[in-house]
Amino acid sequence: MKSGNIADRSGQYEIIGKRGARTGVERTVVKGEPLPPTPKSGQTYVLVDPTKNGSGKRNK
């Protein structure tokens, strides 16, 4: 996902380099919020640890 895109899930997003290399740098993003700018041009994000709080599930 590119910076500025709206996060479809809450969690930890890792910055990925231009050539697909993992950087180890993560950002916490809340569902519905835009992904923040990356430090360098051409970098993207990948969701590495989705939030596991159960929000959005139906109660029975």
TINUMI-497852 format. One line per 5 residues: their letters; for each residue x, y, z of N, C-alpha, C. Coordinates in nm, 3 decimals, m for minus. Example, Ala and Ser with C-alpha at 12.3 -4.5 7.8 and 13.67 -1.06 7.14 Angstrom:
# residues 2
as	1.319,m0.569,0.780,1.230,m0.450,0.780,1.320,m0.330,0.780 | 1.285,m0.225,0.708,1.367,m0.106,0.714,1.290,0.003,0.787
# end
This chain:
# residues 60
mksgn	0.084,m0.118,0.000,0.000,0.000,0.000,0.089,0.124,0.000 | 0.044,0.226,m0.067,0.121,0.350,m0.075,0.080,0.445,0.037 | 0.171,0.534,0.073,0.137,0.635,0.174,0.020,0.718,0.122 | m0.066,0.757,0.214,m0.186,0.832,0.176,m0.306,0.744,0.152 | m0.285,0.614,0.123,m0.397,0.521,0.108,m0.465,0.503,0.243
iadrs	m0.594,0.474,0.240,m0.669,0.451,0.363,m0.649,0.307,0.409 | m0.614,0.291,0.536,m0.592,0.157,0.593,m0.725,0.084,0.603 | m0.730,m0.039,0.551,m0.852,m0.118,0.560,m0.857,m0.203,0.687 | m0.745,m0.210,0.760,m0.739,m0.279,0.888,m0.647,m0.202,0.981 | m0.676,m0.208,1.111,m0.587,m0.148,1.210,m0.471,m0.243,1.237
gqyei	m0.354,m0.187,1.266,m0.240,m0.270,1.301,m0.108,m0.204,1.273 | m0.004,m0.287,1.274,0.132,m0.243,1.248,0.164,m0.262,1.100 | 0.204,m0.155,1.035,0.241,m0.157,0.894,0.392,m0.134,0.883 | 0.461,m0.225,0.813,0.605,m0.210,0.795,0.634,m0.138,0.664 | 0.736,m0.052,0.668,0.780,0.019,0.548,0.866,m0.076,0.466
igkrg	0.835,m0.086,0.337,0.908,m0.172,0.244,0.984,m0.082,0.146 | 1.110,m0.115,0.122,1.194,m0.035,0.032,1.154,m0.051,m0.114 | 1.218,0.031,m0.199,1.188,0.032,m0.343,1.198,m0.107,m0.406 | 1.296,m0.183,m0.365,1.320,m0.315,m0.426,1.257,m0.429,m0.346 | 1.166,m0.397,m0.258,1.095,m0.499,m0.182,1.164,m0.543,m0.054
artgv	1.273,m0.477,m0.018,1.345,m0.513,0.104,1.271,m0.460,0.227 | 1.261,m0.543,0.329,1.200,m0.502,0.454,1.294,m0.410,0.529 | 1.239,m0.305,0.590,1.322,m0.208,0.661,1.323,m0.230,0.812 | 1.222,m0.300,0.864,1.212,m0.319,1.008,1.145,m0.201,1.078 | 1.110,m0.098,1.003,1.044,0.020,1.059,0.893,0.002,1.044
ertvv	0.822,0.015,1.157,0.678,m0.005,1.156,0.606,0.120,1.204 | 0.484,0.136,1.156,0.395,0.245,1.198,0.262,0.183,1.239 | 0.204,0.235,1.346,0.072,0.192,1.389,m0.032,0.277,1.318 | m0.126,0.212,1.250,m0.229,0.284,1.174,m0.366,0.228,1.211 | m0.461,0.316,1.230,m0.598,0.279,1.265,m0.681,0.266,1.139
kgepl	m0.768,0.167,1.135,m0.857,0.145,1.021,m0.930,0.275,0.986 | m0.931,0.306,0.855,m0.999,0.426,0.808,m0.911,0.550,0.803 | m0.790,0.541,0.858,m0.697,0.654,0.856,m0.598,0.638,0.741 | m0.545,0.749,0.688,m0.446,0.738,0.580,m0.311,0.690,0.633 | m0.238,0.615,0.551,m0.103,0.574,0.587,m0.012,0.697,0.582
pptpk	0.078,0.711,0.680,0.163,0.830,0.684,0.267,0.832,0.572 | 0.327,0.948,0.548,0.432,0.956,0.446,0.550,0.865,0.483 | 0.617,0.809,0.383,0.736,0.728,0.406,0.860,0.818,0.404 | 0.970,0.774,0.468,1.090,0.856,0.471,1.151,0.881,0.333 | 1.140,0.785,0.241,1.201,0.799,0.109,1.098,0.773,0.000
sgqty	1.119,0.834,m0.114,1.032,0.815,m0.230,1.036,0.669,m0.276 | 0.923,0.617,m0.319,0.916,0.481,m0.373,0.893,0.373,m0.269 | 0.891,0.408,m0.142,0.864,0.308,m0.038,0.714,0.286,m0.023 | 0.677,0.168,0.024,0.536,0.133,0.044,0.520,0.070,0.182 | 0.397,0.030,0.212,0.366,m0.035,0.340,0.306,m0.173,0.317
vlvdp	0.327,m0.261,0.416,0.262,m0.390,0.419,0.217,m0.415,0.563 | 0.096,m0.469,0.579,0.043,m0.500,0.712,0.116,m0.623,0.765 | 0.184,m0.609,0.879,0.260,m0.722,0.935,0.199,m0.775,1.064 | 0.119,m0.694,1.135,0.059,m0.739,1.261,m0.077,m0.672,1.279 | m0.183,m0.737,1.228,m0.316,m0.678,1.245,m0.358,m0.675,1.392
tkngs	m0.435,m0.575,1.428,m0.488,m0.564,1.564,m0.586,m0.677,1.589 | m0.577,m0.735,1.708,m0.662,m0.850,1.742,m0.752,m0.814,1.860 | m0.832,m0.708,1.844,m0.917,m0.665,1.955,m1.063,m0.707,1.939 | m1.098,m0.770,1.827,m1.234,m0.819,1.808,m1.334,m0.713,1.767 | m1.291,m0.591,1.743,m1.386,m0.488,1.702,m1.445,m0.522,1.566
gkrnk	m1.568,m0.491,1.549,m1.634,m0.517,1.422,m1.701,m0.654,1.415 | m1.683,m0.737,1.516,m1.748,m0.868,1.516,m1.889,m0.855,1.571 | m1.976,m0.939,1.520,m2.115,m0.939,1.567,m2.126,m1.007,1.703 | m2.211,m0.950,1.787,m2.243,m1.016,1.913,m2.355,m1.115,1.890 | m2.347,m1.229,1.952,m2.452,m1.332,1.935,m2.551,m1.329,2.048
# end
